[in-house]
Amino acid sequence: MASRLWNREADKLLHSILTLESVSEAKRFFRDLMTEDEIRMIVDRWQVARMLHDGRTYREIAEDTGLSSRTIARLSRWLKSGKGGYRHMLAHHHPE
């Protein structure tokens, strides 16, 4: 599965993302690339990861986001034992 996910085209997309120079550019690109629901899903995941990192409980996160405890638990697993992407971004790029 990893080879189908991270292929040459995926690398091209990631390289393109790395060239974005502002939040405004990123907003325009991602809005053209994804639906509003897809953007909301990614924003929700990032919000939950930040809240978990900050020590918030599942109950608090569910109340604040409206997401299910099952979704929050899945994100918690990825945060703890994923590929380290969340941990890296939270350690280095945790804007308020």
N, C-alpha and C positions, 0 to 999 in steps of 0.2 A: 504494500500500500504506500509506503513512504516514497518509493521510486515514482509512483504515479502522481503523488502529491507534489513532491519537490523535484520538478523536472526543469528543463531549460526554459520553458515559458514562465514557470513560477519564478525562476531566477530573474528573468527579464522584468517581470512585474515588480519584484522586490527592489531591483536596481532603480527602476523608475520612481518608486516611492522614496527612495533615499535621495533623490534629486529635488524633492519638494523643499522650498525655501521658507515657507510661512504657513501658519495655521490657515490663512485664507486660501492659499493654493491647495492645501490638503483637503479642506472642506469641499472645494470645487471638484477636485479629482475624485474623492470618495463618493460624492453625491452622483457623479456621472457613472461611476463604476458599480455602485450598489443601490439597492432599493432603500427606502426609508426604514423599513422593518429590519433589513440586514444591518444598517448602521446602528439602529437602536439596540440590536442584539449585541453588537460588539461593544458599544458604549456601556451597556449593562454589565457585561462580563468584566470590563476594566474597572467599573465602579465597585463591583463585588470583590474583585481581587484587592483593590486598595483598602476596602473596608475590612476584609479578612486580615490583611497585613497590619492594619491599625488595631487589631485585636477585638473588633466588633463581634458580637455573637450572631449565630444564625438567625435567631429571633429578631434582633435589631435590624439585621440586613433585610430580612423578609418584610418587616414592617416598613422600612424606608424605601425599598425598591419594588415591592409587590411580587418579587420572584419567589418561587417555591423553595422549600428547604432542600428538596432533591437537587435542584439546579445549583443552589449555593454549595451543597456538599460536593457536587461534581467539580465545581470550580475550585473548591478547597483542595480536592485531590490533585488537580492539575497544578495548583500553586505549590503544593508540597512535593509532588513526585513527578512533575511533568519534565519538560526539557530544560527548564531553568529560565525560560523567557520572561515569565511574570516576575520572578525574583530579580532578574537583572534589571528590568525596567523599573521596578519598585525601588530598588537600591539606588539607581542612578537618575531616574527621570520621574520623580514623584511631585509634579507641580500641584500646588494648592488650588 
